[in-house]
Structure formats: C-alpha cells, structure tokens
Amino acid sequence: MSETVENTIENLRRLRWLTQEELAQAVGVTRQTIIALEKGNYIPSVLLALKMARFFCVPVEEIFTIK
C-alpha cells in the first residue's frame, strides 16, 4: 500500500487572502515550493511543516494528513 500526504495549504492561504508569494516569503521558501505543495507534488521537511503550522496558528495535523 502506498501512502500519500495531503494538505490544506491552499485553503488556509486563500482564507487569509494571501498570495503564494506572500506565503512563501513568510515561511522562507520559493513560490515554486508553495505551488508544488499545493499540487501535492512535494512533501515538506519537518522544519517547513512546523513553520507553516506556526504561521497559520494550527496544529501540523490540521495542515498535513497521511492517506
């Protein structure tokens, strides 16, 4: 069985009226990384996942889930 990681980054970003560039700058990555995350083409490092959780003020599990 193959596991995948799904995320709610795009929803969280849109709820806060942020551009991909603004989110990227806030968490210290490129816009391309945000695009890849939102498309599900990139699994973040633990450090990036924690930065995103801190930025959005939610638990990591609210952003990333294993399916």
Phi and psi restraints in degrees (range 20) as a CNS / XPLOR table:
assign (resid 1 and name C) (resid 2 and name N)
       (resid 2 and name CA) (resid 2 and name C) 1.0 -98.6 20.0 2
assign (resid 2 and name N) (resid 2 and name CA)
       (resid 2 and name C) (resid 3 and name N) 1.0 128.3 20.0 2
assign (resid 2 and name C) (resid 3 and name N)
       (resid 3 and name CA) (resid 3 and name C) 1.0 -95.7 20.0 2
assign (resid 3 and name N) (resid 3 and name CA)
       (resid 3 and name C) (resid 4 and name N) 1.0 146.3 20.0 2
assign (resid 3 and name C) (resid 4 and name N)
       (resid 4 and name CA) (resid 4 and name C) 1.0 -127.6 20.0 2
assign (resid 4 and name N) (resid 4 and name CA)
       (resid 4 and name C) (resid 5 and name N) 1.0 160.6 20.0 2
assign (resid 4 and name C) (resid 5 and name N)
       (resid 5 and name CA) (resid 5 and name C) 1.0 -110.7 20.0 2
assign (resid 5 and name N) (resid 5 and name CA)
       (resid 5 and name C) (resid 6 and name N) 1.0 123.2 20.0 2
assign (resid 5 and name C) (resid 6 and name N)
       (resid 6 and name CA) (resid 6 and name C) 1.0 -106.3 20.0 2
assign (resid 6 and name N) (resid 6 and name CA)
       (resid 6 and name C) (resid 7 and name N) 1.0 156.9 20.0 2
assign (resid 6 and name C) (resid 7 and name N)
       (resid 7 and name CA) (resid 7 and name C) 1.0 -144.4 20.0 2
assign (resid 7 and name N) (resid 7 and name CA)
       (resid 7 and name C) (resid 8 and name N) 1.0 165.2 20.0 2
assign (resid 7 and name C) (resid 8 and name N)
       (resid 8 and name CA) (resid 8 and name C) 1.0 -113.8 20.0 2
assign (resid 8 and name N) (resid 8 and name CA)
       (resid 8 and name C) (resid 9 and name N) 1.0 24.1 20.0 2
assign (resid 8 and name C) (resid 9 and name N)
       (resid 9 and name CA) (resid 9 and name C) 1.0 -58.9 20.0 2
assign (resid 9 and name N) (resid 9 and name CA)
       (resid 9 and name C) (resid 10 and name N) 1.0 -48.1 20.0 2
assign (resid 9 and name C) (resid 10 and name N)
       (resid 10 and name CA) (resid 10 and name C) 1.0 -60.5 20.0 2
assign (resid 10 and name N) (resid 10 and name CA)
       (resid 10 and name C) (resid 11 and name N) 1.0 -42.8 20.0 2
assign (resid 10 and name C) (resid 11 and name N)
       (resid 11 and name CA) (resid 11 and name C) 1.0 -62.5 20.0 2
assign (resid 11 and name N) (resid 11 and name CA)
       (resid 11 and name C) (resid 12 and name N) 1.0 -46.5 20.0 2
assign (resid 11 and name C) (resid 12 and name N)
       (resid 12 and name CA) (resid 12 and name C) 1.0 -62.4 20.0 2
assign (resid 12 and name N) (resid 12 and name CA)
       (resid 12 and name C) (resid 13 and name N) 1.0 -40.9 20.0 2
assign (resid 12 and name C) (resid 13 and name N)
       (resid 13 and name CA) (resid 13 and name C) 1.0 -64.7 20.0 2
assign (resid 13 and name N) (resid 13 and name CA)
       (resid 13 and name C) (resid 14 and name N) 1.0 -46.0 20.0 2
assign (resid 13 and name C) (resid 14 and name N)
       (resid 14 and name CA) (resid 14 and name C) 1.0 -66.9 20.0 2
assign (resid 14 and name N) (resid 14 and name CA)
       (resid 14 and name C) (resid 15 and name N) 1.0 -36.0 20.0 2
assign (resid 14 and name C) (resid 15 and name N)
       (resid 15 and name CA) (resid 15 and name C) 1.0 -60.6 20.0 2
assign (resid 15 and name N) (resid 15 and name CA)
       (resid 15 and name C) (resid 16 and name N) 1.0 -28.1 20.0 2
assign (resid 15 and name C) (resid 16 and name N)
       (resid 16 and name CA) (resid 16 and name C) 1.0 -100.3 20.0 2
assign (resid 16 and name N) (resid 16 and name CA)
       (resid 16 and name C) (resid 17 and name N) 1.0 9.7 20.0 2
assign (resid 16 and name C) (resid 17 and name N)
       (resid 17 and name CA) (resid 17 and name C) 1.0 55.5 20.0 2
assign (resid 17 and name N) (resid 17 and name CA)
       (resid 17 and name C) (resid 18 and name N) 1.0 40.6 20.0 2
assign (resid 17 and name C) (resid 18 and name N)
       (resid 18 and name CA) (resid 18 and name C) 1.0 -100.7 20.0 2
assign (resid 18 and name N) (resid 18 and name CA)
       (resid 18 and name C) (resid 19 and name N) 1.0 145.6 20.0 2
assign (resid 18 and name C) (resid 19 and name N)
       (resid 19 and name CA) (resid 19 and name C) 1.0 -82.9 20.0 2
assign (resid 19 and name N) (resid 19 and name CA)
       (resid 19 and name C) (resid 20 and name N) 1.0 165.1 20.0 2
assign (resid 19 and name C) (resid 20 and name N)
       (resid 20 and name CA) (resid 20 and name C) 1.0 -61.5 20.0 2
assign (resid 20 and name N) (resid 20 and name CA)
       (resid 20 and name C) (resid 21 and name N) 1.0 -37.9 20.0 2
assign (resid 20 and name C) (resid 21 and name N)
       (resid 21 and name CA) (resid 21 and name C) 1.0 -63.8 20.0 2
assign (resid 21 and name N) (resid 21 and name CA)
       (resid 21 and name C) (resid 22 and name N) 1.0 -43.3 20.0 2
assign (resid 21 and name C) (resid 22 and name N)
       (resid 22 and name CA) (resid 22 and name C) 1.0 -63.0 20.0 2
assign (resid 22 and name N) (resid 22 and name CA)
       (resid 22 and name C) (resid 23 and name N) 1.0 -42.9 20.0 2
assign (resid 22 and name C) (resid 23 and name N)
       (resid 23 and name CA) (resid 23 and name C) 1.0 -64.7 20.0 2
assign (resid 23 and name N) (resid 23 and name CA)
       (resid 23 and name C) (resid 24 and name N) 1.0 -43.2 20.0 2
assign (resid 23 and name C) (resid 24 and name N)
       (resid 24 and name CA) (resid 24 and name C) 1.0 -57.8 20.0 2
assign (resid 24 and name N) (resid 24 and name CA)
       (resid 24 and name C) (resid 25 and name N) 1.0 -46.6 20.0 2
assign (resid 24 and name C) (resid 25 and name N)
       (resid 25 and name CA) (resid 25 and name C) 1.0 -63.3 20.0 2
assign (resid 25 and name N) (resid 25 and name CA)
       (resid 25 and name C) (resid 26 and name N) 1.0 -39.1 20.0 2
assign (resid 25 and name C) (resid 26 and name N)
       (resid 26 and name CA) (resid 26 and name C) 1.0 -65.1 20.0 2
assign (resid 26 and name N) (resid 26 and name CA)
       (resid 26 and name C) (resid 27 and name N) 1.0 -32.9 20.0 2
assign (resid 26 and name C) (resid 27 and name N)
       (resid 27 and name CA) (resid 27 and name C) 1.0 -107.6 20.0 2
assign (resid 27 and name N) (resid 27 and name CA)
       (resid 27 and name C) (resid 28 and name N) 1.0 2.8 20.0 2
assign (resid 27 and name C) (resid 28 and name N)
       (resid 28 and name CA) (resid 28 and name C) 1.0 80.1 20.0 2
assign (resid 28 and name N) (resid 28 and name CA)
       (resid 28 and name C) (resid 29 and name N) 1.0 34.5 20.0 2
assign (resid 28 and name C) (resid 29 and name N)
       (resid 29 and name CA) (resid 29 and name C) 1.0 -129.7 20.0 2
assign (resid 29 and name N) (resid 29 and name CA)
       (resid 29 and name C) (resid 30 and name N) 1.0 -179.8 20.0 2
assign (resid 29 and name C) (resid 30 and name N)
       (resid 30 and name CA) (resid 30 and name C) 1.0 -88.0 20.0 2
assign (resid 30 and name N) (resid 30 and name CA)
       (resid 30 and name C) (resid 31 and name N) 1.0 162.4 20.0 2
assign (resid 30 and name C) (resid 31 and name N)
       (resid 31 and name CA) (resid 31 and name C) 1.0 -60.6 20.0 2
assign (resid 31 and name N) (resid 31 and name CA)
       (resid 31 and name C) (resid 32 and name N) 1.0 -35.3 20.0 2
assign (resid 31 and name C) (resid 32 and name N)
       (resid 32 and name CA) (resid 32 and name C) 1.0 -62.2 20.0 2
assign (resid 32 and name N) (resid 32 and name CA)
       (resid 32 and name C) (resid 33 and name N) 1.0 -34.5 20.0 2
assign (resid 32 and name C) (resid 33 and name N)
       (resid 33 and name CA) (resid 33 and name C) 1.0 -66.0 20.0 2
assign (resid 33 and name N) (resid 33 and name CA)
       (resid 33 and name C) (resid 34 and name N) 1.0 -42.4 20.0 2
assign (resid 33 and name C) (resid 34 and name N)
       (resid 34 and name CA) (resid 34 and name C) 1.0 -62.6 20.0 2
assign (resid 34 and name N) (resid 34 and name CA)
       (resid 34 and name C) (resid 35 and name N) 1.0 -43.6 20.0 2
assign (resid 34 and name C) (resid 35 and name N)
       (resid 35 and name CA) (resid 35 and name C) 1.0 -58.4 20.0 2
assign (resid 35 and name N) (resid 35 and name CA)
       (resid 35 and name C) (resid 36 and name N) 1.0 -47.4 20.0 2
assign (resid 35 and name C) (resid 36 and name N)
       (resid 36 and name CA) (resid 36 and name C) 1.0 -62.9 20.0 2
assign (resid 36 and name N) (resid 36 and name CA)
       (resid 36 and name C) (resid 37 and name N) 1.0 -40.0 20.0 2
assign (resid 36 and name C) (resid 37 and name N)
       (resid 37 and name CA) (resid 37 and name C) 1.0 -62.6 20.0 2
assign (resid 37 and name N) (resid 37 and name CA)
       (resid 37 and name C) (resid 38 and name N) 1.0 -48.9 20.0 2
assign (resid 37 and name C) (resid 38 and name N)
       (resid 38 and name CA) (resid 38 and name C) 1.0 -62.5 20.0 2
assign (resid 38 and name N) (resid 38 and name CA)
       (resid 38 and name C) (resid 39 and name N) 1.0 -33.5 20.0 2
assign (resid 38 and name C) (resid 39 and name N)
       (resid 39 and name CA) (resid 39 and name C) 1.0 -80.2 20.0 2
assign (resid 39 and name N) (resid 39 and name CA)
       (resid 39 and name C) (resid 40 and name N) 1.0 -10.6 20.0 2
assign (resid 39 and name C) (resid 40 and name N)
       (resid 40 and name CA) (resid 40 and name C) 1.0 81.5 20.0 2
assign (resid 40 and name N) (resid 40 and name CA)
       (resid 40 and name C) (resid 41 and name N) 1.0 17.9 20.0 2
assign (resid 40 and name C) (resid 41 and name N)
       (resid 41 and name CA) (resid 41 and name C) 1.0 -94.0 20.0 2
assign (resid 41 and name N) (resid 41 and name CA)
       (resid 41 and name C) (resid 42 and name N) 1.0 0.9 20.0 2
assign (resid 41 and name C) (resid 42 and name N)
       (resid 42 and name CA) (resid 42 and name C) 1.0 -144.5 20.0 2
assign (resid 42 and name N) (resid 42 and name CA)
       (resid 42 and name C) (resid 43 and name N) 1.0 130.8 20.0 2
assign (resid 42 and name C) (resid 43 and name N)
       (resid 43 and name CA) (resid 43 and name C) 1.0 -100.8 20.0 2
assign (resid 43 and name N) (resid 43 and name CA)
       (resid 43 and name C) (resid 44 and name N) 1.0 123.0 20.0 2
assign (resid 43 and name C) (resid 44 and name N)
       (resid 44 and name CA) (resid 44 and name C) 1.0 -74.0 20.0 2
assign (resid 44 and name N) (resid 44 and name CA)
       (resid 44 and name C) (resid 45 and name N) 1.0 159.8 20.0 2
assign (resid 44 and name C) (resid 45 and name N)
       (resid 45 and name CA) (resid 45 and name C) 1.0 -69.2 20.0 2
assign (resid 45 and name N) (resid 45 and name CA)
       (resid 45 and name C) (resid 46 and name N) 1.0 164.3 20.0 2
assign (resid 45 and name C) (resid 46 and name N)
       (resid 46 and name CA) (resid 46 and name C) 1.0 -59.6 20.0 2
assign (resid 46 and name N) (resid 46 and name CA)
       (resid 46 and name C) (resid 47 and name N) 1.0 -41.2 20.0 2
assign (resid 46 and name C) (resid 47 and name N)
       (resid 47 and name CA) (resid 47 and name C) 1.0 -60.1 20.0 2
assign (resid 47 and name N) (resid 47 and name CA)
       (resid 47 and name C) (resid 48 and name N) 1.0 -46.3 20.0 2
assign (resid 47 and name C) (resid 48 and name N)
       (resid 48 and name CA) (resid 48 and name C) 1.0 -66.2 20.0 2
assign (resid 48 and name N) (resid 48 and name CA)
       (resid 48 and name C) (resid 49 and name N) 1.0 -40.7 20.0 2
assign (resid 48 and name C) (resid 49 and name N)
       (resid 49 and name CA) (resid 49 and name C) 1.0 -60.2 20.0 2
assign (resid 49 and name N) (resid 49 and name CA)
       (resid 49 and name C) (resid 50 and name N) 1.0 -42.1 20.0 2
assign (resid 49 and name C) (resid 50 and name N)
       (resid 50 and name CA) (resid 50 and name C) 1.0 -67.4 20.0 2
assign (resid 50 and name N) (resid 50 and name CA)
       (resid 50 and name C) (resid 51 and name N) 1.0 -39.4 20.0 2
assign (resid 50 and name C) (resid 51 and name N)
       (resid 51 and name CA) (resid 51 and name C) 1.0 -62.0 20.0 2
assign (resid 51 and name N) (resid 51 and name CA)
       (resid 51 and name C) (resid 52 and name N) 1.0 -41.6 20.0 2
assign (resid 51 and name C) (resid 52 and name N)
       (resid 52 and name CA) (resid 52 and name C) 1.0 -66.8 20.0 2
assign (resid 52 and name N) (resid 52 and name CA)
       (resid 52 and name C) (resid 53 and name N) 1.0 -41.3 20.0 2
assign (resid 52 and name C) (resid 53 and name N)
       (resid 53 and name CA) (resid 53 and name C) 1.0 -62.3 20.0 2
assign (resid 53 and name N) (resid 53 and name CA)
       (resid 53 and name C) (resid 54 and name N) 1.0 -42.1 20.0 2
assign (resid 53 and name C) (resid 54 and name N)
       (resid 54 and name CA) (resid 54 and name C) 1.0 -65.7 20.0 2
assign (resid 54 and name N) (resid 54 and name CA)
       (resid 54 and name C) (resid 55 and name N) 1.0 -43.1 20.0 2
assign (resid 54 and name C) (resid 55 and name N)
       (resid 55 and name CA) (resid 55 and name C) 1.0 -60.9 20.0 2
assign (resid 55 and name N) (resid 55 and name CA)
       (resid 55 and name C) (resid 56 and name N) 1.0 -44.9 20.0 2
assign (resid 55 and name C) (resid 56 and name N)
       (resid 56 and name CA) (resid 56 and name C) 1.0 -85.6 20.0 2
assign (resid 56 and name N) (resid 56 and name CA)
       (resid 56 and name C) (resid 57 and name N) 1.0 -5.4 20.0 2
assign (resid 56 and name C) (resid 57 and name N)
       (resid 57 and name CA) (resid 57 and name C) 1.0 58.6 20.0 2
assign (resid 57 and name N) (resid 57 and name CA)
       (resid 57 and name C) (resid 58 and name N) 1.0 45.1 20.0 2
assign (resid 57 and name C) (resid 58 and name N)
       (resid 58 and name CA) (resid 58 and name C) 1.0 -137.0 20.0 2
assign (resid 58 and name N) (resid 58 and name CA)
       (resid 58 and name C) (resid 59 and name N) 1.0 159.9 20.0 2
assign (resid 58 and name C) (resid 59 and name N)
       (resid 59 and name CA) (resid 59 and name C) 1.0 -65.5 20.0 2
assign (resid 59 and name N) (resid 59 and name CA)
       (resid 59 and name C) (resid 60 and name N) 1.0 150.5 20.0 2
assign (resid 59 and name C) (resid 60 and name N)
       (resid 60 and name CA) (resid 60 and name C) 1.0 -54.3 20.0 2
assign (resid 60 and name N) (resid 60 and name CA)
       (resid 60 and name C) (resid 61 and name N) 1.0 -38.9 20.0 2
assign (resid 60 and name C) (resid 61 and name N)
       (resid 61 and name CA) (resid 61 and name C) 1.0 -64.8 20.0 2
assign (resid 61 and name N) (resid 61 and name CA)
       (resid 61 and name C) (resid 62 and name N) 1.0 -19.3 20.0 2
assign (resid 61 and name C) (resid 62 and name N)
       (resid 62 and name CA) (resid 62 and name C) 1.0 -78.5 20.0 2
assign (resid 62 and name N) (resid 62 and name CA)
       (resid 62 and name C) (resid 63 and name N) 1.0 -20.0 20.0 2
assign (resid 62 and name C) (resid 63 and name N)
       (resid 63 and name CA) (resid 63 and name C) 1.0 -97.6 20.0 2
assign (resid 63 and name N) (resid 63 and name CA)
       (resid 63 and name C) (resid 64 and name N) 1.0 -45.6 20.0 2
assign (resid 63 and name C) (resid 64 and name N)
       (resid 64 and name CA) (resid 64 and name C) 1.0 -117.1 20.0 2
assign (resid 64 and name N) (resid 64 and name CA)
       (resid 64 and name C) (resid 65 and name N) 1.0 132.4 20.0 2
assign (resid 64 and name C) (resid 65 and name N)
       (resid 65 and name CA) (resid 65 and name C) 1.0 -133.5 20.0 2
assign (resid 65 and name N) (resid 65 and name CA)
       (resid 65 and name C) (resid 66 and name N) 1.0 148.8 20.0 2
assign (resid 65 and name C) (resid 66 and name N)
       (resid 66 and name CA) (resid 66 and name C) 1.0 -96.1 20.0 2
assign (resid 66 and name N) (resid 66 and name CA)
       (resid 66 and name C) (resid 67 and name N) 1.0 129.8 20.0 2
